[in-house]
């Protein structure tokens, strides 16, 4: 299963981030339903940027392809990587 991970720091500052990500992703999917997966991924990336979330084009494309294939998309909260290592 593909999971898109959110660090605890973001989640603590924005506890509703998971809901925003879900709503924004659904909005982007609806706006791009007749477009290619690549175009839809660009729309998703732009929409996420509007709410302050940066996601790579490959990750956006993976999300679009997953949703279009009828699979669920989950956003998981994880600890931030230790930057001292």
N, C-alpha and C positions, 0 to 999 in steps of 0.2 A: 504494500500500500504506500502510495506517495503521501507524505505529510509535509506541510510547510510549517516551519518552526518559528516561534516568536520567543524572544528572550524574556526572562522574568522581569528585567528592568523596564522593557517596553510595556509589558502587561501591567506592572505596578503603576506606571505613570498614566496608562490609558487602559483601565480595566475593561472597557467596552471594545477594545481593538478587535477581538475575535468576531464580534457581531458586525463591526464596521467592515472588516475584511470580507465577511460572508456577503453582506448586502452589496458592497461595491463589486465583488466578483459576479454576483447574480446580475447586477445592472449592466456590467460590461458584456456578459454573455448574451443578455437579451438584446443589447444594441448591436451586437456583432454576429447574430445568428446566421445571417446570409453571407457572411464573409469567410475568407479562407482562415485556417487556423493561425497562420502567421499574422494576418491583419487583426484577428481577434486578440492575439497575444499582445500586440502593440496597444490596442485599445485598453486591455486589462492593465498593462503596465502604466499607461497614462492615468487611468482612473485611480489606481493605487497611489500613484505619485500625488494626486490631488488630496489624499488623506494623510500624506506624509510617510507612506510606506514605499520603500525601494525594493524592487524584486527584479531579478535578471530576466532578460528576454527568454532564455531557455526554460527558466522556472515558470514563467507566465505561459509559455507554449505547452509545457507539461500539464499545467493546471487546466488549460483549455481542452487539450486532448483527453484528459481524464474525465472532465465533465461531459464532453461530447460523446464519450464512449459509455456514458451511463453510470460511471463510478462516482463514489463520494469523494469529496475533497475536504480534508480536515486540516485545521490550523492548530498545531500543538505548541504549548508553552514549554520552553526549556531554559535552563540556566545559560547565561551568556558565557562564551568561551573565555577561559582564563587568559588574559592578555599578557601575563607575566611569563608564560611558557613559550 
